[in-house]
Amino acid sequence: MNYTSTRSKDVKISSAEAIHQGLSIDGGLFVPESIPKVKLEEIGQLCSMTYVQRAVTVLKKFLTDYSDDELAESAELAYDWFDVTAKVPLIVLLRNKEDTKAPIGIMELWHGNTSAFKDLALQILPHLMSKALKKTGESKEILILVATSGDTGKAALAGFADVPQTKIMVFYPDGGVSKIQRLQMVTQTGKNVNVTAVRGNFDDCQNGVKNIFSDEEIRAKLSDTNVKLSSANSINWGRLVPQIVYYFSSYAEFINAGNIKLGDQVNVIVPTGNFGNILAAYYARKMGLPVKKLICASNINHVLTDFFQTGVYDRNREFHKTITPSMDILISSNLERLLYHETSGDVEQVKSYMKELSETGRYKIGATLKKRLDKIFYADYATEAETASIIQNVFSNFGYLVDTHTAVAMSVMAKYRRETKDMLPAIVASTASPFKFTAAVLNALGENVTGVDDLVQLGKLSRRTNKKIPKNLESLGTAKILHEDVCDKEEMAARVLKFAAE
Ligand SMILES: *Cc1c(COP(=O)(O)O)cnc(C)c1O
């Protein structure tokens, strides 16, 4: 199968090339030329497979230039050490044994290294990438540069640590991430990793990295030391495709749990930021997974809710900092892929929307496209108070603890069910462990955490709810600090060159 660009019909490359390049030179995103179909019978066969086997089954349909062995090795290396055998367990919430009518399956995507769903993709991307380098004959070492406001940094570090032919360097704002996020990053082991704090805020880090990427002189100097820059951000196809797997896997788990039969329709609810996770669900649906509606849940930065409800995408609005920071986003990059597929590959149309977006911050889609999206999507958002109250409700009704992002999804699911009376079984994407957002979760449960240290909060939440702290977070207090570099924002390029030469 070949890949093309959302902005040019002339692009035709292999999946390894798409993963290697990341972004198309025309500014577009790589998309598969066609979408492979999966028969119900094949979905049924997933039921008796392990997660790694399911991953190979789904990945091979898209990554046709990788062998089964390469895919299996990548998936094993990525998911082997997840803290549960299922890798992505589905927890079915039922009020009581008789209440089997409208089951909710919580798809726990946070059993990896950083306790958030980005691990599912960032743990396997490095292996797909290093194999892509071999396949495309790349001889240079790849240096992954990341600017992080907290979560992506650790997930990328954990994924790329000690992966052959790669190096990874993460910049974070000094004093601008939580204590836990900082500890997660500065304790990262691995011979090919560097973590540097920048005296400045996240925008300074992000701009610094962008400037380095577009600086010809730096690129030339790096090239002399046989190094090439790349990024691990969420528009790389290699980050998207592993996310399709868990929708199939969770459907199989739902069958195994006895709550649905093969072929039954379900709804899928995803707490959304950059539109990566829900786009993976869209691909699964297009491939033939029996999904009725994709429910797009936002926080009060509800650009996407407005887009799906009105057909107008408008980023010109106030930006809010919320208790769901991973969804505090006004430009959802992956939406471009949806526009491409739902206009049947009309690259001129996609280009003109994206041009309007970059020039005016706004675009309006046509009536035909709007109608097509209406058939597939439902969108709404949750306020901060609604989010907190869901955490409390779910805990008291089911004894189950959700993080703030998952709570946004559950709140929107409840709105959907009330409004449409559609009570189909639902799969809710649970994107982070509640222990990642301890303060907000404790607050929602009525506890006061003012002045309480982050690490102390972990224990407090564990005692309050009788839930186990994930090992990777629990060990942070005693892990050795390995990275103490701090630099000014003007020094970032020099630090990159120094690390590249090491
Ligand atoms: C990144 C993230 C999201 C948003 O996912 P997108 O793919 O960007 O839509 C939601 N929840 C958590 C916890 C995240 O880390």
The ligand as an ORCA input file, in Angstrom:
! r2SCAN-3c Opt
* xyz 0 1
  C      -2.805     13.746     24.229
  C      -3.924     13.450     25.166
  C      -5.285     13.587     24.780
  C      -5.687     14.097     23.406
  O      -5.438     13.168     22.392
  P      -5.389     13.644     20.856
  O      -4.927     12.451     20.093
  O      -4.399     14.771     20.818
  O      -6.760     14.081     20.487
  C      -6.266     13.252     25.697
  N      -5.947     12.839     26.953
  C      -4.671     12.704     27.360
  C      -4.397     12.274     28.759
  C      -3.612     12.991     26.489
  O      -2.339     12.864     26.913
*
